[in-house]
Amino acid sequence: MAREAFPDVFDFVEIGMSLAGVRDHRILRVNAALCRLLGRDEASLIGRRWETVVEPSDLAFQLEKARVIETGGQEHTRHLVRLVRADGEIVHLLASGSLLTGPDGESRILSQVQDVTGEVAGLSHLRLVLENTPISLFLVDREGRVLYSGGGVVPEIVEGLRAAQTSTIFDVFGDLEVPMAAVRRALSGERVSQVVTAFGRAFDLRTVPIMARTGVVSSVAAVATDVTERENAVAELRVRSTEQAALARLAQQALDSLDQRRMWDDAADALADRLAADLVTICELDSGTDQARLVASAGRASGPEHPDEPTADGPGAGGANLVVPVGRLDDPRAFIHIHRAAPATAPATATVDEAAAAGEGEFPVQEQEFARAVAAVLGSAAMRFQMERETLHHSLHDGLTGLPNRRALLQHLRQALEQADRDERVGVLFIDLDGFKAVNDSYGHRTGDRLLRAVAQRLRCAVRRTDVVARLSGDEFAVVCEHLGHQQDALGVADQVLMSLAAPFAMDCGPLAVNASIGTSLAGSRGADAEELLDEADIAMYAAKRSGPGRCVVFRESMRGDTARHLKLGTNLRTALDGDELMVLYQPVRTTVGDIVGASATTCWRDPAGGPLAGAAVTPLAEDFGLAPALDGRALRTACRAAADWEWRQPGEPPRLVVVISGRTLADPTFVDGLAGLLDETGAARACRLCLDLADSAPPDDPVPFADSLDLLRRLDVTVQVGAYGHGGCTPPRMNRPPIDGLRISGQLVGGVCADPRDGALVGAHIDFAHSLGLIATADGVETRAQHAALTDLGCDLIQGPFAGPAEPVLPVHRWAGFPSMSVTDGHE
């Protein structure tokens, strides 16, 4: 009956159709299209209940739909249904049901089904995509009601979009001003694309207006992509770039800046700006006391009430505090204290993660790393500034004594000359130690260095508080004296210096005594050049040294010529020595009764510019210019070769050959070995007994510097005669030790032996002194018969000089033997 009533419907439509009872749900008829959808034949379906082909999880829903139709609550329905094919595969169908009444009065349900399995699978795939990607989709109408939403990983957004399906998006998300403004702009017809923040996340929001046929916006489609990680990475890169730029600027300053204080300030500003700190302080530690000293501060808060007395707890209490050492952890040079009050707002450049951390008042790891990087730059800069200070200090100070050096002295002298008042004068003392080279040669440079440090300390204590002591070089010192009224003030300082050096210095080798020669120069009231003033004092010092040790001489303009002549004379002497232009002259040495006991060899030189110079003048000149060893070596070689051919026929001891040398030559540790070789080479030791006459300029005081040389000379059977006692040479306690066997009395004293009773008494005292030590007393420079007679009466042992015989370039013993002036029968002049 059903087939006859509905023949055209079931036979010709291409959609699945079925007819079933309302009460029992049995299938009365199906068409071919439905059979194909279910994979079953018509016979297997007719009489079967619909529940047997419905997917079990949908059964309750389908029964409820059928009940609604059966009770008349709804004549037409439209819904999705899932049916099970014969092979067990699930098909998704869009079912439309209608309630019909057949000819027999029975109600039937006519169902039309359309296969939507592909569409449902696509929607499922889309849902999977949305659920597993950081994307949220939604569609809103003009009132703001959400027509569709999908995806989303933020629960607040998912729940809010669902709520907006019955309300409006503007009501649900009204506190998100920026995103809602983008939706409103899209409703006005504008496409919007921008990054917004919501619920602690960042989203790339794109809103697109959908136009109706009428040309007005009917709805807005929106896509929100979670780009939090990307924005964090971009923000971090931006922060890193900002930090790197700030660090690069600081690093450049660390290399180039001349102002350390500005470096501290810029570092504090960079930290305060980058970390949004309320207070940043940098406290430098004093290297000597470890006391902290505030050097820079920055930030929104004011600095400590007492910036010179920062606390060790940092600049703030409460909130976030960070303390970073500058320099080595075990030996920091400074500390950076950073304070941010709690709660604190995040820095403008902070990432989303940093914003959360900043809200808690903490310093994120990246901020701590930036602070440590700044501290590292400051540490390098502090090291550079310290090295520069040390380099500058070393460039201006003597490394041995710690005194200012020549450069620093000249800087101070120039400043003093510029700032001196009209009624004040500036003076310079140029100090040179006498006999210091002998200390170095005899005891070594370590002792010499200790002596120089001790001298420097005494000089510091001897001068006035406003005076500046400097070491120029070697054993040369200088003192700049300011606020002088006249020359006597400078001489008073010089006297204090000489007095401070008078007491012996306690050294490991025993007490050492040194004198000093001082030259002074005073600047005129109209000012002077610093270099010129120092040179003037230097010239005066050399004049003092030529006058004898322990002297102070004031510069006079005439000294410039004397110094120039002295320099020219030294230059000519060097030329003469190199050109073998010097001559050794021999004079007889006699007893007071006229017997010849030997000869004295003295180096003489005729200066082309100034005439002849005898040994008494040549030896000091050679010492001044460092030529003494070469000069003495030449004299000894010449004399020893001449002695080898000396035809000495007198009985008794071999002749005495006296050669004048410098005490500095004797102090040379290689001298004795060279002399031994010379004696062996020439055979002079067999022809004569060599006696070394230490010149008047021999180093003063103690002969201990020559102890080793004296012992070796004694083994060679070479004796030593001390020259001009009282004008230099050995001290009395040491003059009686071998091989010292004689004392030569200078011609200066001998010249006045007849004219001045005091000179006569002094000569006699020297002779008695020599005899008391068992030494031979030799009078030098005897010129007249009267002098000879006076010396004979005083008990002098030997004489030499013009009266004893003429100076000859060879050893003419035969000529000296008949020299008439020595006839003992002649009376006194």
ZASESE-859922 format. One record per residue (C-alpha): z, x negated, y; residue in three letters. Coordinates in steps of 0.001 Angstrom, whole numbers, plus 500000, padded with zeros to 6 digits. Example, Ala and Ser with C-alpha at 12.3 -4.5 7.8 and 13.67 -1.06 7.14 Angstrom:
ZASESE-859922
507800487700495500ALA507140486330498940SER
END
This chain:
ZASESE-859922
500000500000500000MET500912497177502379ALA497588495452501672ARG495623498649502502GLU497598499228505703ALA497039495749507114PHE493787494455505605PRO492281492860508695ASP495377490891509801VAL496162488997506635PHE492610488288505699ASP491206486850508878PHE493851485023510970VAL494226481212510624GLU497953481210511184ILE500483481736508453GLY501623485362508093MET504082487132505856SER505565490540505370LEU509088490911504018ALA511691493577503529GLY514447493949506048VAL517240494591503640ARG516487492339500714ASP514367489719502503HIS511872489708499656ARG508384488599500430ILE505901491434500073LEU502771489667501176ARG501544486241502417VAL498175485075503560ASN496283481979502471ALA497195480022505609ALA500932480343504824LEU500362479371501218CYS498667476195502375ARG501551475425504741LEU504117475815501935LEU502012474178499227GLY502478477231496978ARG500202479962495621ASP500532483591496541GLU501925484594493133ALA504829482189493392SER505824483608496722LEU505444487395496253ILE508831488955495414GLY510711485816496328ARG513558485914498859ARG512969484000502076TRP516278482132501662GLU514863480218498699THR512267478396500826VAL514378477833503953VAL515906474341504433GLU519570474835503400PRO521027473582506674SER519015476228508588ASP519904479116506220LEU522819480493508215ALA520776480493511406PHE517866482329509750GLN520126484943508164LEU521659485613511550GLU518196486109513070LYS517333488553510265ALA520563490454510757ARG519855490871514444VAL516443492327513692ILE517811494557510917GLU520474496096513130THR517934496730515820GLY519468494351518273GLY516135492606518851GLN512668493770517721GLU510920490455518412HIS512183486895517893THR510742483405518383ARG512398480353516922HIS511921477153514976LEU512411477215511279VAL512302474507508628ARG510866475456505223LEU510723473496502001VAL507322472906500409ARG506836472881496673ALA506804469066496762ASP510146469047498590GLY508687468034501958GLU510104469729505027ILE507698471455507387VAL508620472512510907HIS507290475949511822LEU507361477958515017LEU508111481497513745ALA507611484766515615SER509093487872514002GLY508516491565514755SER510158494713513260LEU507585497226511934LEU507876500569510159THR505513501225507325GLY503889504575506274PRO506715505147503878ASP509183504896506674GLY510594501578505468GLU511180498777507967SER509381495491507480ARG509510492140509181ILE506117490760510107LEU506315486968510635SER503743484641512147GLN504324480871511636VAL502580477894513186GLN502968474327511915ASP504683472212514620VAL505780469385512357THR503788466833514356GLY505216468038517649GLU508747467991516297VAL508251464495514890ALA506980463326518294GLY509988464853520003LEU512233463174517455SER510608459837518075HIS510937460343521809LEU514595461184521347ARG515062458004519322LEU513422456022522083VAL515555457622524762LEU518739457249522764GLU518131453570522078ASN516787452413525442THR518580452292528831PRO516473455165530192ILE517455458617531404SER514861461353532052LEU515405464605533857PHE513415467336535529LEU514884469423538361VAL513536472483540147ASP513565473034543848ARG517157474296543763GLU518295471179541963GLY518828472800538567ARG518089470475535674VAL515267471922533602LEU515223469095531106TYR517149465889530464SER517038463219527839GLY518205459744527010GLY520947457925528776GLY523583455433527679VAL526163456256530330VAL528264459233529155PRO529002460387532713GLU525277460756533442ILE524458462523530151VAL527282465045530584GLU526495465531534245GLY522821466324533563LEU523852468898530933ARG526239470495533388ALA523506470593536020ALA521409472869533745GLN523700475742534700THR524683474386538108SER522737472003540373THR522363468257540322ILE523630468144543898PHE526887469813542906ASP527492467623539875VAL526545464281541430PHE527404465020545056GLY529448461796545438ASP526411459636544559LEU524846459734547997GLU522014457251547497VAL520602458710544229PRO520837462284545545MET519072461228548739ALA516229459915546583ALA515952463332544799VAL515869465169548133ARG513158462852549425ARG511103463596546286ALA511593467365546820LEU510098466831550271SER507010465281548669GLY507845461556548791GLU507682459221545834ARG510847457093545738VAL511576453883543853SER514793452023544450GLN517761450362542749VAL520981452357542987VAL524492451899541632THR526492454558539823ALA529465454508537493PHE529677450712537653GLY526061450255536563ARG522794449504538340ALA519704451726537856PHE516066451503538818ASP515564455114539956LEU512050456533540332ARG511592460135541524THR508157461776541512VAL507380465154543117PRO505414467640540925ILE503114469806542955MET502382473485542240ALA498874474963542627ARG499991476280545961THR500452472692547210GLY504229472785547397VAL506687470800545337VAL507784472865542390SER509982470288540687SER510898466626540586VAL510609464313537596ALA513022461408537581ALA513366458295535451VAL516498456156535729ALA516391452792533951THR519629450879533475ASP518945447464535013VAL522535446278535227THR521893443046533308GLU518802442333535355ARG520572442986538638GLU523514440878537531ASN521122438074536666ALA519336438443540015VAL522637438619541878ALA523940435627539962GLU520735433740540717LEU521075434725544372ARG524696433636544361VAL523819430436542573ARG521054429763545075SER523440430398547949THR526029428164546338GLU523496425446545611GLN522265425589549202ALA525844425337550482ALA526589422486548082LEU523348420752549045ALA524327420927552731ARG527771419573551940LEU526306416860549710ALA523956415796552500GLN526908415664554851GLN528797413636552265ALA526005411061552514LEU525251411188556236ASP528265412520558148SER530189410143560359LEU532977412661560980ASP535246413330558012GLN537138416062559881ARG533919418044560366ARG533197417619556655MET536578419170555806TRP535957422061558254ASP532489422852556888ASP533801422838553315ALA536621425241554229ALA534138427560555997ASP531794427538552984ALA534619428435550606LEU535985431183552839ALA532534432730553272ASP531434432529549634ARG534740433665548111LEU535609436227550801ALA538939434452551042ALA541670435457553433ASP542760431852553839LEU541398428471552763VAL543362425333553571THR542603421707552731ILE545575419334552671CYS545010415584552480GLU547574413387550734LEU548828410260552427ASP548110407345550083SER551419405682550872GLY553889408592550883THR552009411388549034ASP552891413655551972GLN550405416512552488ALA548684416837555853ARG546590419869556817LEU543072418756557739VAL541112422065557719ALA541590425830557423SER539307428876557443ALA539287432556556452GLY540266435924557808ARG543976435118558004ALA545546432703560439SER546726429271559275GLY550330428212558591PRO552766428340561422GLU553327424624561009HIS549988423173559906PRO551376419659559680ASP553883420812557049GLU551909422779554421PRO553783424038551393THR552993422928547876ALA552734426584546751ASP549501427120548612GLY548588429137551652PRO549512432619550519GLY551796434648548315ALA550601437638546266GLY547021438486545447GLY544837435755544017ALA545580432071544588ASN543498429125543490LEU544466425449543875VAL541767422832543269VAL542402419062543434PRO539979416843545347VAL539248413562543599GLY540599412356540284ARG542983414705538495LEU545506411919537966ASP545186410631541521ASP543943413409543854PRO543076412619547449ARG543600416194548669ALA544177419800547523PHE542164422932548331ILE544293426116548479HIS542377429434548389ILE544091432803548904HIS542622436289548627ARG544896439251549216ALA545139442022546601ALA543439444394546407PRO540438442576547758ALA536935443863548303THR534179442138546440ALA532037439638548311PRO528743440990549582ALA526884438745547164THR529076439535544166ALA527558440819540953THR528689444065539334VAL531022442135537001ASP532378440094539902GLU532993443256541873ALA535302444520539160ALA537129441215538992ALA537403440987542762ALA538878444439542875GLY541761443077540846GLU542277440185543272GLY541219437539540767GLU538807434637541077PHE535974434944538537PRO534904431885536593VAL531820431420538754GLN533894431343541925GLU536250428839540357GLN533260426679539390GLU531969426837542970PHE535368425787544326ALA535492422879541887ARG531952421858542841ALA532950421814546521VAL536007419750545591ALA533768417315543706ALA531537416885546773VAL534596416402548972LEU535973413886546491GLY532756411878546657SER532726412151550441ALA536380411078550655ALA535603408093548447MET532644407224550664ARG534707407496553850PHE537459405395552274GLN534955402761551145MET533444402721554635GLU536902402354556175ARG537700399566553757GLU534322397941554393THR534872398195558141LEU538383396821557744HIS537102393937555636HIS534320393268558111SER536916393004560885LEU539723391270559001HIS540261388048557156ASP540629388636553430GLY543162385858552933LEU545667386457555729THR544925390064556689GLY544501388989560318LEU541604390214562454PRO538579387944562111ASN536339386439564773ARG534272389609565153ARG537357391795565632ALA538893389269568011LEU535785389263570208LEU535698393085570209GLN539311393211571317HIS538754390441573854LEU535786392264575408ARG537842395446575643GLN540773393575577150ALA538518391946579750LEU537000395311580692GLU540369397045581025GLN542323394263582747ALA543757395121586156ASP542946392992589180ARG546381391414589238ASP546358390727585484GLU544552388038583559ARG543505387629579955VAL543989384361578113GLY542893382876574793VAL544704380301572669LEU542512378401570215PHE544689376916567434ILE543617374289564912ASP546007373002562239LEU546391369211562068ASP546146367625558629GLY545353370827556739PHE542406369278554883LYS544765366743553317ALA546860369605551924VAL543790371196550362ASN542537367910548957ASP545915366880547538SER547504370115546350TYR544490372328545818GLY543115375370547532HIS545745377687546082ARG548471375843547937THR546231375652550985GLY545736379421550898ASP549472380020550579ARG550057377728553546LEU547476379606555636LEU549155382929554841ARG552533381491555803ALA551083380120559055VAL549548383524559822ALA552929385203559349GLN554654382739561675ARG551973383214564301LEU552469386997564178ARG556165386532564792CYS555725383885567494ALA553439385767569887VAL554287388724572071ARG554028392294570816ARG550859392947572843THR549110389738571739ASP546500389751568977VAL546391386948566407VAL543139386293564512ALA541896383814561957ARG538508382445562965LEU537664380224559997SER539258377596557784GLY542394376385559551ASP541383377775562966GLU543282380650564563PHE543145382307567967ALA545424384491570063VAL544303386941572757VAL546995387312575410CYS546809390235577832GLU548794391065580951HIS549166387424582059LEU550107386638585608GLY549228382930585640HIS548522379945583412GLN552187379277582695GLN552449382579580824ASP549759381444578404ALA551415378040578023LEU554674379815577232GLY553002381620574327VAL551484378299573184ALA554922376672573226ASP556265379479571057GLN553418378931568598VAL554104375177568370LEU557822375805567927MET557152378343565146SER555157375741563216LEU557704372940563677ALA559816373759560627ALA558354372693557248PRO556866375382555025PHE558462375956551629ALA555743375583549014MET555837375223545234ASP554968371551545630CYS557844371049548083GLY558233371331551870PRO555008370857553841LEU554892370213557562ALA551857370914559713VAL551220370543563425ASN548676372341565522ALA546404371475568406SER546001374286570937ILE543447374832573640GLY543941377558576252THR541587379263578656SER542289381961581212LEU539749384512582454ALA539192384663586200GLY540088387730588201SER536407388712588384ARG536161389017584607GLY534518386759582070ALA532373386807578973ASP534401386988575744ALA532295384426573870GLU532428382041576809GLU536213382388577135LEU536680381627573431LEU534341378638573673ASP536340377279576591GLU539547377486574568ALA537736375786571669ASP536662372918573944ILE540236372547575210ALA541511372503571625MET539297369531570764TYR540609367758573838ALA544141368438572614ALA543306367154569148LYS541949363885570600ARG545191363517572534SER547276363627569366GLY548775366269567076PRO551041369023568357GLY549473369125571834ARG548364371991574069CYS545624371419576651VAL544385373801579337VAL540635374087579739PHE539046372367582707ARG535428372656583672GLU534979368914583364SER535687369220579639MET532281370758579098ARG530669367434579891GLY533201365580577731ASP532469367876574822THR528734367555575291ALA529030363791575368ARG531258363845572313HIS528718365991570481LEU525896363697571531LYS527906360686570406LEU528520362253566995GLY524847363078566610THR523891359500567498ASN526471358163565006LEU524961360265562220ARG521515358957563120THR522807355382563163ALA524507355836559786LEU521344357254558245ASP519269354448559797GLY521652351635558739ASP522216350676562375GLU525957349989562020LEU527467346497561801MET530600345172560117VAL532330342430562163LEU534953340080560744TYR537926338624562632GLN540381336089561238PRO543906337112560302VAL546379334273561027ARG549997333526560779THR551768332894564084THR551550329156563362VAL547756329376563121GLY547066329407559381ASP544188331660558332ILE545281334028555566VAL542213336219555526GLY539925338386557610ALA539773341896559002SER536512343876558613ALA535802346545561235THR532757348794561629THR531141348454565046CYS528243350329566566TRP526216350072569723ARG525505353585570955ASP522107353640572698PRO523516355902575397ALA527066354623575825GLY527242350970574746GLY529258349247571973PRO532048350998570091LEU534623349183567985ALA536342350516564862GLY539209352085566782ALA536723354489568380ALA534194354797565557VAL536611356009562856THR538001359058564799PRO534467359996565820LEU533327359835562205ALA536263362025561165GLU535406364636563802ASP531902365005562374PHE532733364645558686GLY531157361183558468LEU534298359206557565ALA533667358912553785PRO530103357704554298ALA531135355308557092LEU534033353843555103ASP531951353547551958GLY529363351506553818ARG532021349244555330ALA533624348590551933LEU530292347814550248ARG529344345374553018THR532763343649553066ALA533050343341549271CYS529591341822548982ARG530401339383551769ALA533730338457550112ALA531956337620546858ALA530222334737548691ASP533311333714550674TRP533866329986550355GLU537641329930550498TRP538971326433549838ARG542609326755550904GLN545207326448548165PRO547624329193547272GLY546966332944547168GLU543430334318547564PRO542459335403551093PRO543430338805552396ARG540416341038553238LEU541505343932555435VAL539030346843555736VAL539757349689558163VAL539197353151556601ILE540149356736557365SER543092358361555676GLY540784361253554786ARG538664358870552737THR541709357742550808LEU542591361394550093ALA539223361919548397ASP540020362128544632PRO536771360276543777THR537413357410546172PHE539492355110543940VAL537092355402540988ASP534225354469543265GLY536188351543544706LEU536996350228541209ALA533313350260540351GLY532461348479543603LEU535014345716542996LEU533710345216539484ASP530085345222540601GLU530507342718543458THR533227340516541918GLY535203340816545162ALA538460341239543262ALA538166337634542050ARG537322336266545492ALA539945338023547622CYS542755340534547665ARG541542343763549231LEU543827345523551732CYS542957348989553053LEU544010349525556661ASP544593353218557330LEU543229353969560776ALA545321355392563590ASP543923358861562834SER545282358937559278ALA546919362291558404PRO550485362399559752PRO553828362770558106ASP554090362580554331ASP551837360253552264PRO552504362377549169VAL548953363795549492PRO547778360265548626PHE550267359640545790ALA547697359610542992ASP545350357373544987SER548158354951545833LEU549161354606542178ASP545581353885541154LEU545156351339543978LEU548261349495542815ARG546716349149539372ARG543608347666540986LEU545823345165542896ASP544619346673546168VAL547207346933548931THR547502349337551841VAL548403348569555444GLN549566351434557602VAL547781351409560901GLY549507352004564247ALA552829353372563107TYR554032355934565712GLY550526357298566340HIS550072358834562895GLY550358357534559365GLY553270357588556964CYS556839358640557503THR559608356028557048PRO561023357316553751PRO557682356769552029ARG556429353525553579MET558186351182551188ASN556412352346548052ARG553697350126546512PRO550943349371547162PRO551884349745550855ILE552741346187551909ASP552142346068555637GLY552388347717559022LEU549897347092561779ARG551159347336565363ILE548504348818567633SER546835346746570334GLY548021349310572885GLN551635348247572348LEU550769344553571966VAL548960344618575309GLY552207345389577132GLY554503343090575186VAL554699340640578114CYS554193342977581051ALA556782345651580228ASP560141344824578655PRO560229348268577126ARG556948347629575299ASP558335344296574162GLY561440345999572830ALA559333348608571065LEU557149345951569418VAL560257344106568311GLY561658347303566860ALA558459347854564882HIS558608344285563540ILE562251344695562531ASP561470348070560963PHE558656346567558884ALA560865343702557749HIS563658346106556831SER561242347797554440LEU559955344493553105GLY556565344969554778LEU554336342465556540ILE554142343046560305ALA550665342449561749THR549986342555565493ALA546532343804566446ASP544554343061569606GLY546256339782570539VAL544309338373573485GLU546460335770575270THR548610332780574507ARG551566334542576135ALA551238337518573824GLN551025335130570888HIS554188333353572002ALA556070336626572522ALA555094337873569090LEU556148334551567573THR559537334886569203ASP559865338464567891LEU559232337238564342GLY555806338821563831CYS554163337724560567ASP550427337959561233LEU548166338367564237ILE544558339375564732GLN542390339851567761GLY540351337685570180PRO543125335089570447PHE543029334593566662ALA539271334062566618GLY535971335661567564PRO534421338594565724ALA531498337460563590GLU528939339340561480PRO529680336996558554VAL532775335290557161LEU532566331904559020PRO535791330351557745VAL534637326902558818HIS534212328023562414ARG537564329832562550TRP539393326831561135ALA538655324764564226GLY539226327457566776PHE540988325610569701PRO542999328495571105SER545346328455568137MET546549324846568643SER550300325048568212VAL550685322116570603THR549421324234573487ASP552156325667575670GLY552609329310576576HIS550491330688579330GLU
END
